[in-house]
Amino acid sequence: MGPGVRAAAPDATLPCSEDEFLARLGDCVRETRTLRKMSRRELGRKSGISERYIAQIEAGKGNVSIMLLLRIAQAIRCCR
């Protein structure tokens, strides 16, 4: 974390854990990519994100930033 950024304490009111959220997010990326009939390679090329990192995101292992999600969404054409 950079200067001036504090880690938030876990919130017991959240609907799921961070791991569960990342797994759900990965499932959504994979399902949407599959519905669009895109390979990971094609999504990587269109988004500028490596195919390997996309695989990590889809597996729930990548702690993806909002900006990378935007690039993925634009590449899948969910967001313009």
C-alpha positions as CSV (number, residue, x, y, z in Angstrom):
1,M,0.0,0.0,0.0
2,G,1.1,3.5,-0.7
3,P,1.6,6.4,1.7
4,G,-1.6,7.6,3.4
5,V,-3.5,4.4,2.5
6,R,-4.6,2.3,5.5
7,A,-5.8,-1.2,5.3
8,A,-9.5,-1.5,6.3
9,A,-10.4,-3.8,9.1
10,P,-12.5,-6.7,8.0
11,D,-16.2,-5.8,8.3
12,A,-18.4,-8.5,9.8
13,T,-21.4,-7.1,7.9
14,L,-20.0,-7.9,4.5
15,P,-22.0,-10.5,2.6
16,C,-18.9,-12.7,1.9
17,S,-15.2,-12.9,2.5
18,E,-12.6,-11.4,0.1
19,D,-11.7,-14.8,-1.1
20,E,-15.3,-15.7,-1.9
21,F,-15.8,-12.3,-3.6
22,L,-12.7,-12.8,-5.8
23,A,-13.9,-16.3,-6.7
24,R,-17.4,-15.0,-7.7
25,L,-15.8,-12.2,-9.7
26,G,-13.6,-14.7,-11.5
27,D,-16.6,-16.8,-12.3
28,C,-18.4,-13.8,-13.7
29,V,-15.4,-12.9,-15.9
30,R,-15.1,-16.5,-17.2
31,E,-18.8,-16.9,-17.8
32,T,-19.1,-13.6,-19.7
33,R,-16.0,-14.3,-21.7
34,T,-17.4,-17.7,-22.6
35,L,-20.8,-16.3,-23.5
36,R,-19.1,-13.9,-25.9
37,K,-17.2,-16.9,-27.4
38,M,-13.8,-15.4,-26.5
39,S,-10.7,-17.2,-25.6
40,R,-8.5,-16.0,-22.8
41,R,-5.9,-15.2,-25.4
42,E,-8.3,-13.0,-27.3
43,L,-9.5,-11.3,-24.1
44,G,-5.9,-10.7,-23.2
45,R,-5.1,-9.2,-26.6
46,K,-8.1,-6.9,-26.5
47,S,-7.7,-5.8,-22.9
48,G,-3.9,-5.5,-22.8
49,I,-3.8,-8.0,-19.9
50,S,-1.8,-11.1,-20.0
51,E,-3.6,-14.4,-20.7
52,R,-1.9,-15.8,-17.6
53,Y,-3.2,-13.0,-15.4
54,I,-6.7,-13.4,-16.8
55,A,-6.5,-17.1,-15.9
56,Q,-5.5,-16.0,-12.3
57,I,-8.5,-13.6,-12.1
58,E,-10.9,-16.3,-13.4
59,A,-9.5,-18.7,-10.7
60,G,-10.2,-16.2,-8.0
61,K,-6.4,-15.7,-7.3
62,G,-5.8,-12.3,-8.8
63,N,-6.6,-9.3,-6.6
64,V,-7.7,-7.2,-9.6
65,S,-7.9,-3.4,-9.6
66,I,-10.9,-1.4,-10.7
67,M,-9.0,-0.2,-13.8
68,L,-8.2,-3.7,-14.9
69,L,-11.8,-4.7,-14.5
70,L,-12.8,-1.7,-16.7
71,R,-10.3,-2.9,-19.4
72,I,-11.8,-6.4,-19.2
73,A,-15.3,-5.1,-19.4
74,Q,-14.5,-2.9,-22.4
75,A,-12.8,-5.8,-24.1
76,I,-15.8,-8.0,-23.5
77,R,-18.0,-5.1,-24.6
78,C,-19.9,-5.0,-21.3
79,C,-19.0,-1.3,-20.9
80,R,-18.1,1.4,-23.3
